[in-house]
Amino acid sequence: MPSDKDIEVVVQTSRGSKNFTFPKETKIIDVINTVVKSFGFAPGDRFQLVLASNPSESLQPERPLISYHITDGTILVLTAIGSGV
């Protein structure tokens, strides 16, 4: 059972979706890294995280989840933005 300091989110990827629980202060980059490992994506690729409700706006990697007012049950989408050059 998550505490009030945690947020439960659903992350959708090209390989399916999973539920994750993160502390509210977790930075977006750390969420991306956790999801990439969990789904077995190539670590050299670059990814971005967007809100399913606002897919045109990429979440900034250095900001924490709480800064986006993300709440339990929020659906996030992980998309590849190409491999690093």
Biopython code that builds the backbone (N, CA, C, O; Angstrom):
import numpy as np
from Bio.PDB.StructureBuilder import StructureBuilder

atoms = [
    (1, "MET", "N", (0.848, -1.195, 0.000)),
    (1, "MET", "CA", (0.000, 0.000, 0.000)),
    (1, "MET", "C", (0.888, 1.251, 0.000)),
    (1, "MET", "O", (1.700, 1.440, 0.906)),
    (2, "PRO", "N", (0.731, 2.089, -1.004)),
    (2, "PRO", "CA", (1.590, 3.272, -1.076)),
    (2, "PRO", "C", (1.247, 4.282, 0.012)),
    (2, "PRO", "O", (0.111, 4.339, 0.483)),
    (3, "SER", "N", (2.224, 5.066, 0.401)),
    (3, "SER", "CA", (1.987, 6.097, 1.401)),
    (3, "SER", "C", (1.554, 7.387, 0.702)),
    (3, "SER", "O", (1.511, 7.459, -0.526)),
    (4, "ASP", "N", (1.235, 8.405, 1.511)),
    (4, "ASP", "CA", (0.833, 9.686, 0.938)),
    (4, "ASP", "C", (1.978, 10.374, 0.222)),
    (4, "ASP", "O", (1.767, 11.331, -0.523)),
    (5, "LYS", "N", (3.193, 9.888, 0.447)),
    (5, "LYS", "CA", (4.350, 10.492, -0.207)),
    (5, "LYS", "C", (4.626, 9.839, -1.560)),
    (5, "LYS", "O", (5.547, 10.246, -2.267)),
    (6, "ASP", "N", (3.838, 8.835, -1.922)),
    (6, "ASP", "CA", (4.029, 8.115, -3.181)),
    (6, "ASP", "C", (2.887, 8.402, -4.151)),
    (6, "ASP", "O", (1.779, 8.766, -3.756)),
    (7, "ILE", "N", (3.194, 8.228, -5.419)),
    (7, "ILE", "CA", (2.192, 8.368, -6.480)),
    (7, "ILE", "C", (2.196, 7.063, -7.279)),
    (7, "ILE", "O", (3.251, 6.565, -7.674)),
    (8, "GLU", "N", (1.013, 6.525, -7.506)),
    (8, "GLU", "CA", (0.877, 5.355, -8.376)),
    (8, "GLU", "C", (0.485, 5.848, -9.756)),
    (8, "GLU", "O", (-0.522, 6.538, -9.917)),
    (9, "VAL", "N", (1.292, 5.488, -10.757)),
    (9, "VAL", "CA", (1.000, 5.892, -12.130)),
    (9, "VAL", "C", (0.994, 4.660, -13.028)),
    (9, "VAL", "O", (1.539, 3.612, -12.681)),
    (10, "VAL", "N", (0.370, 4.811, -14.180)),
    (10, "VAL", "CA", (0.399, 3.774, -15.202)),
    (10, "VAL", "C", (1.256, 4.325, -16.337)),
    (10, "VAL", "O", (1.010, 5.428, -16.827)),
    (11, "VAL", "N", (2.261, 3.557, -16.755)),
    (11, "VAL", "CA", (3.109, 4.010, -17.862)),
    (11, "VAL", "C", (2.867, 3.106, -19.058)),
    (11, "VAL", "O", (3.039, 1.889, -18.983)),
    (12, "GLN", "N", (2.465, 3.720, -20.162)),
    (12, "GLN", "CA", (2.235, 2.991, -21.405)),
    (12, "GLN", "C", (3.462, 3.131, -22.295)),
    (12, "GLN", "O", (4.056, 4.204, -22.406)),
    (13, "THR", "N", (3.832, 1.996, -22.936)),
    (13, "THR", "CA", (4.963, 2.010, -23.861)),
    (13, "THR", "C", (4.573, 1.204, -25.090)),
    (13, "THR", "O", (3.475, 0.652, -25.161)),
    (14, "SER", "N", (5.473, 1.141, -26.048)),
    (14, "SER", "CA", (5.221, 0.323, -27.237)),
    (14, "SER", "C", (5.237, -1.163, -26.899)),
    (14, "SER", "O", (4.847, -1.993, -27.720)),
    (15, "ARG", "N", (5.686, -1.501, -25.690)),
    (15, "ARG", "CA", (5.734, -2.905, -25.259)),
    (15, "ARG", "C", (4.675, -3.224, -24.205)),
    (15, "ARG", "O", (4.774, -4.236, -23.512)),
    (16, "GLY", "N", (3.679, -2.379, -24.085)),
    (16, "GLY", "CA", (2.624, -2.621, -23.112)),
    (16, "GLY", "C", (2.625, -1.560, -22.027)),
    (16, "GLY", "O", (3.315, -0.546, -22.132)),
    (17, "SER", "N", (1.849, -1.803, -20.990)),
    (17, "SER", "CA", (1.788, -0.837, -19.897)),
    (17, "SER", "C", (1.933, -1.548, -18.559)),
    (17, "SER", "O", (1.604, -2.727, -18.423)),
    (18, "LYS", "N", (2.431, -0.809, -17.578)),
    (18, "LYS", "CA", (2.634, -1.345, -16.229)),
    (18, "LYS", "C", (2.312, -0.255, -15.225)),
    (18, "LYS", "O", (2.365, 0.937, -15.527)),
    (19, "ASN", "N", (1.974, -0.699, -14.018)),
    (19, "ASN", "CA", (1.787, 0.229, -12.908)),
    (19, "ASN", "C", (3.119, 0.411, -12.192)),
    (19, "ASN", "O", (3.871, -0.547, -12.007)),
    (20, "PHE", "N", (3.402, 1.630, -11.797)),
    (20, "PHE", "CA", (4.614, 1.949, -11.045)),
    (20, "PHE", "C", (4.228, 2.825, -9.865)),
    (20, "PHE", "O", (3.265, 3.589, -9.935)),
    (21, "THR", "N", (4.981, 2.710, -8.789)),
    (21, "THR", "CA", (4.802, 3.593, -7.639)),
    (21, "THR", "C", (6.119, 4.320, -7.401)),
    (21, "THR", "O", (7.171, 3.696, -7.262)),
    (22, "PHE", "N", (6.049, 5.644, -7.356)),
    (22, "PHE", "CA", (7.228, 6.472, -7.154)),
    (22, "PHE", "C", (6.980, 7.465, -6.025)),
    (22, "PHE", "O", (5.843, 7.886, -5.816)),
    (23, "PRO", "N", (8.026, 7.847, -5.293)),
    (23, "PRO", "CA", (7.883, 8.997, -4.385)),
    (23, "PRO", "C", (7.526, 10.240, -5.206)),
    (23, "PRO", "O", (7.979, 10.382, -6.342)),
    (24, "LYS", "N", (6.730, 11.123, -4.648)),
    (24, "LYS", "CA", (6.273, 12.309, -5.376)),
    (24, "LYS", "C", (7.419, 13.198, -5.847)),
    (24, "LYS", "O", (7.285, 13.917, -6.837)),
    (25, "GLU", "N", (8.554, 13.146, -5.132)),
    (25, "GLU", "CA", (9.688, 14.003, -5.482)),
    (25, "GLU", "C", (10.597, 13.379, -6.550)),
    (25, "GLU", "O", (11.615, 13.968, -6.913)),
    (26, "THR", "N", (10.237, 12.191, -7.056)),
    (26, "THR", "CA", (11.059, 11.527, -8.073)),
    (26, "THR", "C", (11.131, 12.387, -9.328)),
    (26, "THR", "O", (10.112, 12.871, -9.822)),
    (27, "LYS", "N", (12.338, 12.570, -9.835)),
    (27, "LYS", "CA", (12.504, 13.351, -11.059)),
    (27, "LYS", "C", (12.047, 12.532, -12.268)),
    (27, "LYS", "O", (12.134, 11.305, -12.279)),
    (28, "ILE", "N", (11.561, 13.244, -13.280)),
    (28, "ILE", "CA", (11.060, 12.597, -14.497)),
    (28, "ILE", "C", (12.129, 11.704, -15.121)),
    (28, "ILE", "O", (11.812, 10.614, -15.598)),
    (29, "ILE", "N", (13.388, 12.141, -15.127)),
    (29, "ILE", "CA", (14.458, 11.336, -15.718)),
    (29, "ILE", "C", (14.591, 9.995, -15.006)),
    (29, "ILE", "O", (14.873, 8.979, -15.640)),
    (30, "ASP", "N", (14.387, 9.990, -13.676)),
    (30, "ASP", "CA", (14.483, 8.737, -12.923)),
    (30, "ASP", "C", (13.296, 7.825, -13.218)),
    (30, "ASP", "O", (13.436, 6.602, -13.237)),
    (31, "VAL", "N", (12.138, 8.418, -13.445)),
    (31, "VAL", "CA", (10.971, 7.631, -13.861)),
    (31, "VAL", "C", (11.261, 6.981, -15.216)),
    (31, "VAL", "O", (11.019, 5.789, -15.405)),
    (32, "ILE", "N", (11.775, 7.766, -16.145)),
    (32, "ILE", "CA", (12.100, 7.252, -17.483)),
    (32, "ILE", "C", (13.094, 6.094, -17.376)),
    (32, "ILE", "O", (12.901, 5.046, -17.992)),
    (33, "ASN", "N", (14.158, 6.288, -16.590)),
    (33, "ASN", "CA", (15.177, 5.242, -16.458)),
    (33, "ASN", "C", (14.600, 3.960, -15.869)),
    (33, "ASN", "O", (14.938, 2.865, -16.319)),
    (34, "THR", "N", (13.735, 4.085, -14.870)),
    (34, "THR", "CA", (13.113, 2.916, -14.252)),
    (34, "THR", "C", (12.235, 2.174, -15.256)),
    (34, "THR", "O", (12.275, 0.946, -15.340)),
    (35, "VAL", "N", (11.450, 2.920, -16.010)),
    (35, "VAL", "CA", (10.542, 2.311, -16.993)),
    (35, "VAL", "C", (11.334, 1.653, -18.122)),
    (35, "VAL", "O", (11.001, 0.549, -18.553)),
    (36, "VAL", "N", (12.376, 2.323, -18.598)),
    (36, "VAL", "CA", (13.213, 1.769, -19.668)),
    (36, "VAL", "C", (13.801, 0.424, -19.236)),
    (36, "VAL", "O", (13.777, -0.541, -20.000)),
    (37, "LYS", "N", (14.333, 0.363, -18.000)),
    (37, "LYS", "CA", (14.887, -0.896, -17.492)),
    (37, "LYS", "C", (13.812, -1.961, -17.351)),
    (37, "LYS", "O", (14.020, -3.120, -17.711)),
    (38, "SER", "N", (12.666, -1.562, -16.828)),
    (38, "SER", "CA", (11.584, -2.506, -16.567)),
    (38, "SER", "C", (11.102, -3.188, -17.847)),
    (38, "SER", "O", (10.784, -4.378, -17.844)),
    (39, "PHE", "N", (11.050, -2.428, -18.934)),
    (39, "PHE", "CA", (10.565, -2.978, -20.197)),
    (39, "PHE", "C", (11.687, -3.523, -21.081)),
    (39, "PHE", "O", (11.419, -4.105, -22.132)),
    (40, "GLY", "N", (12.939, -3.338, -20.663)),
    (40, "GLY", "CA", (14.057, -3.881, -21.418)),
    (40, "GLY", "C", (14.389, -3.138, -22.695)),
    (40, "GLY", "O", (14.886, -3.728, -23.654)),
    (41, "PHE", "N", (14.114, -1.837, -22.710)),
    (41, "PHE", "CA", (14.509, -1.036, -23.868)),
    (41, "PHE", "C", (16.022, -0.828, -23.858)),
    (41, "PHE", "O", (16.665, -0.942, -22.815)),
    (42, "ALA", "N", (16.580, -0.522, -25.022)),
    (42, "ALA", "CA", (18.015, -0.272, -25.131)),
    (42, "ALA", "C", (18.367, 0.994, -24.358)),
    (42, "ALA", "O", (17.767, 2.043, -24.592)),
    (43, "PRO", "N", (19.338, 0.912, -23.429)),
    (43, "PRO", "CA", (19.663, 2.081, -22.616)),
    (43, "PRO", "C", (20.280, 3.232, -23.401)),
    (43, "PRO", "O", (20.271, 4.366, -22.922)),
    (44, "GLY", "N", (20.814, 2.976, -24.586)),
    (44, "GLY", "CA", (21.416, 4.053, -25.379)),
    (44, "GLY", "C", (20.399, 4.924, -26.084)),
    (44, "GLY", "O", (20.727, 6.019, -26.541)),
    (45, "ASP", "N", (19.154, 4.444, -26.178)),
    (45, "ASP", "CA", (18.125, 5.230, -26.837)),
    (45, "ASP", "C", (17.675, 6.370, -25.933)),
    (45, "ASP", "O", (17.847, 6.318, -24.715)),
    (46, "ARG", "N", (17.102, 7.389, -26.539)),
    (46, "ARG", "CA", (16.585, 8.517, -25.762)),
    (46, "ARG", "C", (15.068, 8.423, -25.718)),
    (46, "ARG", "O", (14.423, 8.072, -26.706)),
    (47, "PHE", "N", (14.513, 8.744, -24.558)),
    (47, "PHE", "CA", (13.077, 8.637, -24.366)),
    (47, "PHE", "C", (12.530, 9.912, -23.769)),
    (47, "PHE", "O", (13.254, 10.693, -23.151)),
    (48, "GLN", "N", (11.237, 10.108, -23.963)),
    (48, "GLN", "CA", (10.557, 11.205, -23.284)),
    (48, "GLN", "C", (9.285, 10.667, -22.664)),
    (48, "GLN", "O", (8.749, 9.642, -23.084)),
    (49, "LEU", "N", (8.816, 11.377, -21.662)),
    (49, "LEU", "CA", (7.600, 10.997, -20.972)),
    (49, "LEU", "C", (6.592, 12.118, -21.184)),
    (49, "LEU", "O", (6.919, 13.297, -21.043)),
    (50, "VAL", "N", (5.363, 11.741, -21.523)),
    (50, "VAL", "CA", (4.290, 12.722, -21.700)),
    (50, "VAL", "C", (3.065, 12.248, -20.930)),
    (50, "VAL", "O", (2.919, 11.061, -20.639)),
    (51, "LEU", "N", (2.203, 13.180, -20.609)),
    (51, "LEU", "CA", (0.912, 12.827, -20.028)),
    (51, "LEU", "C", (0.011, 12.328, -21.147)),
    (51, "LEU", "O", (-0.047, 12.938, -22.214)),
    (52, "ALA", "N", (-0.693, 11.226, -20.913)),
    (52, "ALA", "CA", (-1.617, 10.716, -21.931)),
    (52, "ALA", "C", (-2.668, 11.772, -22.278)),
    (52, "ALA", "O", (-3.165, 11.824, -23.403)),
    (53, "SER", "N", (-2.999, 12.613, -21.292)),
    (53, "SER", "CA", (-3.997, 13.661, -21.511)),
    (53, "SER", "C", (-3.441, 14.868, -22.272)),
    (53, "SER", "O", (-4.200, 15.724, -22.725)),
    (54, "ASN", "N", (-2.109, 14.931, -22.412)),
    (54, "ASN", "CA", (-1.468, 16.053, -23.111)),
    (54, "ASN", "C", (-0.216, 15.554, -23.827)),
    (54, "ASN", "O", (0.899, 15.928, -23.463)),
    (55, "PRO", "N", (-0.397, 14.700, -24.854)),
    (55, "PRO", "CA", (0.756, 14.036, -25.480)),
    (55, "PRO", "C", (1.695, 14.949, -26.254)),
    (55, "PRO", "O", (2.790, 14.524, -26.624)),
    (56, "SER", "N", (1.300, 16.185, -26.507)),
    (56, "SER", "CA", (2.174, 17.077, -27.276)),
    (56, "SER", "C", (3.213, 17.772, -26.401)),
    (56, "SER", "O", (4.137, 18.395, -26.924)),
    (57, "GLU", "N", (3.077, 17.677, -25.080)),
    (57, "GLU", "CA", (4.016, 18.365, -24.188)),
    (57, "GLU", "C", (4.875, 17.363, -23.434)),
    (57, "GLU", "O", (4.380, 16.605, -22.600)),
    (58, "SER", "N", (6.164, 17.369, -23.736)),
    (58, "SER", "CA", (7.109, 16.473, -23.070)),
    (58, "SER", "C", (7.375, 16.961, -21.652)),
    (58, "SER", "O", (7.566, 18.156, -21.428)),
    (59, "LEU", "N", (7.389, 16.032, -20.692)),
    (59, "LEU", "CA", (7.699, 16.387, -19.310)),
    (59, "LEU", "C", (9.200, 16.631, -19.188)),
    (59, "LEU", "O", (9.998, 15.852, -19.711)),
    (60, "GLN", "N", (9.584, 17.686, -18.516)),
    (60, "GLN", "CA", (10.996, 18.062, -18.391)),
    (60, "GLN", "C", (11.720, 17.094, -17.459)),
    (60, "GLN", "O", (11.261, 16.867, -16.340)),
    (61, "PRO", "N", (12.851, 16.515, -17.899)),
    (61, "PRO", "CA", (13.530, 15.461, -17.133)),
    (61, "PRO", "C", (13.967, 15.868, -15.737)),
    (61, "PRO", "O", (14.005, 15.028, -14.838)),
    (62, "GLU", "N", (14.298, 17.137, -15.533)),
    (62, "GLU", "CA", (14.842, 17.547, -14.236)),
    (62, "GLU", "C", (13.752, 17.885, -13.219)),
    (62, "GLU", "O", (14.053, 18.097, -12.044)),
    (63, "ARG", "N", (12.507, 17.939, -13.649)),
    (63, "ARG", "CA", (11.419, 18.289, -12.725)),
    (63, "ARG", "C", (10.870, 17.055, -12.013)),
    (63, "ARG", "O", (10.853, 15.966, -12.585)),
    (64, "PRO", "N", (10.419, 17.222, -10.763)),
    (64, "PRO", "CA", (9.827, 16.093, -10.045)),
    (64, "PRO", "C", (8.373, 15.866, -10.477)),
    (64, "PRO", "O", (7.716, 16.770, -10.995)),
    (65, "LEU", "N", (7.891, 14.652, -10.254)),
    (65, "LEU", "CA", (6.505, 14.313, -10.595)),
    (65, "LEU", "C", (5.515, 15.313, -10.001)),
    (65, "LEU", "O", (4.589, 15.763, -10.676)),
    (66, "ILE", "N", (5.723, 15.651, -8.737)),
    (66, "ILE", "CA", (4.762, 16.506, -8.035)),
    (66, "ILE", "C", (4.620, 17.871, -8.698)),
    (66, "ILE", "O", (3.569, 18.502, -8.587)),
    (67, "SER", "N", (5.656, 18.335, -9.382)),
    (67, "SER", "CA", (5.593, 19.654, -10.019)),
    (67, "SER", "C", (4.596, 19.682, -11.173)),
    (67, "SER", "O", (4.178, 20.755, -11.608)),
    (68, "TYR", "N", (4.215, 18.515, -11.665)),
    (68, "TYR", "CA", (3.210, 18.429, -12.736)),
    (68, "TYR", "C", (1.821, 18.116, -12.186)),
    (68, "TYR", "O", (0.888, 17.875, -12.952)),
    (69, "HIS", "N", (1.682, 18.118, -10.853)),
    (69, "HIS", "CA", (0.400, 17.816, -10.203)),
    (69, "HIS", "C", (-0.124, 16.447, -10.617)),
    (69, "HIS", "O", (-1.329, 16.249, -10.766)),
    (70, "ILE", "N", (0.798, 15.509, -10.801)),
    (70, "ILE", "CA", (0.433, 14.139, -11.165)),
    (70, "ILE", "C", (-0.176, 13.468, -9.936)),
    (70, "ILE", "O", (0.356, 13.571, -8.831)),
    (71, "THR", "N", (-1.289, 12.786, -10.141)),
    (71, "THR", "CA", (-1.998, 12.132, -9.041)),
    (71, "THR", "C", (-2.071, 10.636, -9.293)),
    (71, "THR", "O", (-1.750, 10.163, -10.383)),
    (72, "ASP", "N", (-2.496, 9.895, -8.278)),
    (72, "ASP", "CA", (-2.639, 8.442, -8.422)),
    (72, "ASP", "C", (-3.515, 8.114, -9.621)),
    (72, "ASP", "O", (-4.559, 8.728, -9.839)),
    (73, "GLY", "N", (-3.064, 7.129, -10.393)),
    (73, "GLY", "CA", (-3.840, 6.679, -11.545)),
    (73, "GLY", "C", (-3.556, 7.437, -12.822)),
    (73, "GLY", "O", (-4.113, 7.111, -13.870)),
    (74, "THR", "N", (-2.689, 8.458, -12.755)),
    (74, "THR", "CA", (-2.347, 9.221, -13.953)),
    (74, "THR", "C", (-1.678, 8.293, -14.967)),
    (74, "THR", "O", (-0.852, 7.456, -14.602)),
    (75, "ILE", "N", (-2.038, 8.447, -16.230)),
    (75, "ILE", "CA", (-1.434, 7.639, -17.289)),
    (75, "ILE", "C", (-0.363, 8.463, -17.970)),
    (75, "ILE", "O", (-0.623, 9.558, -18.470)),
    (76, "LEU", "N", (0.863, 7.916, -17.982)),
    (76, "LEU", "CA", (1.996, 8.533, -18.654)),
    (76, "LEU", "C", (2.364, 7.670, -19.851)),
    (76, "LEU", "O", (2.146, 6.458, -19.838)),
    (77, "VAL", "N", (2.917, 8.285, -20.880)),
    (77, "VAL", "CA", (3.310, 7.549, -22.074)),
    (77, "VAL", "C", (4.804, 7.770, -22.318)),
    (77, "VAL", "O", (5.276, 8.903, -22.406)),
    (78, "LEU", "N", (5.533, 6.656, -22.425)),
    (78, "LEU", "CA", (6.969, 6.707, -22.714)),
    (78, "LEU", "C", (7.148, 6.524, -24.219)),
    (78, "LEU", "O", (6.684, 5.536, -24.789)),
    (79, "THR", "N", (7.814, 7.466, -24.852)),
    (79, "THR", "CA", (8.061, 7.349, -26.286)),
    (79, "THR", "C", (9.544, 7.516, -26.571)),
    (79, "THR", "O", (10.222, 8.311, -25.921)),
    (80, "ALA", "N", (10.039, 6.776, -27.534)),
    (80, "ALA", "CA", (11.441, 6.886, -27.948)),
    (80, "ALA", "C", (11.584, 8.127, -28.809)),
    (80, "ALA", "O", (10.718, 8.418, -29.633)),
    (81, "ILE", "N", (12.676, 8.861, -28.622)),
    (81, "ILE", "CA", (12.935, 10.041, -29.439)),
    (81, "ILE", "C", (14.244, 9.864, -30.212)),
    (81, "ILE", "O", (14.937, 10.832, -30.529)),
    (82, "GLY", "N", (14.560, 8.605, -30.504)),
    (82, "GLY", "CA", (15.754, 8.312, -31.284)),
    (82, "GLY", "C", (16.940, 8.018, -30.408)),
    (82, "GLY", "O", (16.933, 8.316, -29.214)),
    (83, "SER", "N", (17.961, 7.433, -30.998)),
    (83, "SER", "CA", (19.144, 7.105, -30.232)),
    (83, "SER", "C", (20.086, 8.293, -30.189)),
    (83, "SER", "O", (20.063, 9.159, -31.063)),
    (84, "GLY", "N", (20.913, 8.318, -29.158)),
    (84, "GLY", "CA", (21.858, 9.421, -29.009)),
    (84, "GLY", "C", (22.874, 9.409, -30.143)),
    (84, "GLY", "O", (23.247, 8.346, -30.639)),
    (85, "VAL", "N", (23.318, 10.590, -30.551)),
    (85, "VAL", "CA", (24.264, 10.680, -31.664)),
    (85, "VAL", "C", (25.676, 10.733, -31.119)),
    (85, "VAL", "O", (26.633, 10.811, -31.890)),
]
sb = StructureBuilder()
sb.init_structure("model")
sb.init_model(0)
sb.init_chain("A")
sb.init_seg("    ")
for serial, (resi, resn, name, xyz) in enumerate(atoms, 1):
    if name == "N":
        sb.init_residue(resn, " ", resi, " ")
    sb.init_atom(name, np.array(xyz, "f"), 0.0, 1.0, " ", f" {name:<3s}", serial, name[0])
structure = sb.get_structure()
